[in-house]
Amino acid sequence: MSLTATLSSKFHIAIPKAVREERQWRAGQEFVFVPKGEGVLLIPVLELKHLAGIARGADKSGYRDRTGLPRRASDL
């Protein structure tokens, strides 16, 4: 799919309907812009309820939490 949009004088871009429908994006949804080369990636911010169980079944071996990290640079 190769669709285009134009940046308005108020720096707004309308996302083409075909893209919105394919991705199921809705008005008011929050996005993050990630610089990538000469462009940006537009990534929707997931709601917390969509993250529940995302790591279920993950291998926990070798996991290290923050308790093992030094508190100050002088502790290194």
C-alpha atoms as one frame of an Amber mdcrd trajectory, in Angstrom:
protein
   0.000   0.000   0.000   1.531   3.317  -1.046  -0.561   6.265   0.072   0.439
   9.881   0.604  -0.624  12.773   2.836   0.260  16.468   2.890   1.518  18.421
   5.898  -0.835  21.369   6.494   0.184  24.922   7.440  -0.739  23.976  11.043
   1.547  20.912  10.817  -1.346  18.422  10.737  -1.372  15.262   8.646  -4.545
  13.332   7.874  -3.928   9.593   7.894  -5.559   8.076   4.794  -8.799   6.202
   5.522  -7.465   2.949   4.055  -4.562   2.994   6.544  -6.813   3.878   9.517
  -9.222   1.080   8.686  -6.514  -1.523   8.045  -4.784  -0.704  11.357  -8.082
  -0.119  13.235  -6.876   3.294  14.435  -9.486   5.551  16.026  -9.808   9.288
  16.673  -8.117  10.285  19.919  -5.639   7.397  19.824  -2.128   8.344  21.005
   0.976   7.749  18.852   4.718   8.018  19.286   7.023   9.277  16.520  10.332
   7.417  16.187  12.974   9.057  13.959  14.205   6.577  11.338  16.684   7.705
   8.690  15.062  10.442   6.605  11.584   9.714   7.983   9.718   8.645  11.095
   7.835   5.574  12.278   4.343   6.239  13.588   3.604   3.734  16.356   0.369
   3.565  18.349   0.771   3.681  22.131  -0.826   0.537  23.535  -3.262   0.726
  26.422  -2.259  -1.128  29.580  -5.113  -3.614  29.161  -3.605  -4.744  25.835
  -0.285  -5.553  27.525  -1.705  -7.946  30.122  -0.143 -11.392  29.679   2.225
 -10.298  26.908   5.200 -12.082  28.545   3.301 -15.216  29.538   5.499 -18.242
  28.905   8.694 -16.188  28.508  11.986 -17.782  29.572  12.891 -16.206  32.940
  16.352 -17.744  33.193  19.095 -15.149  33.216  16.666 -12.398  34.238  18.234
  -9.667  36.351  16.123  -7.043  38.070  17.194  -3.590  39.175  18.198  -4.698
  42.680  21.571  -5.844  41.337  22.449  -2.501  39.735  24.814   0.041  41.338
  23.082   3.128  42.782  25.795   5.637  41.796  28.539   5.801  39.198  31.065
   5.767  42.079  29.755   2.301  43.076  30.947   0.780  39.769
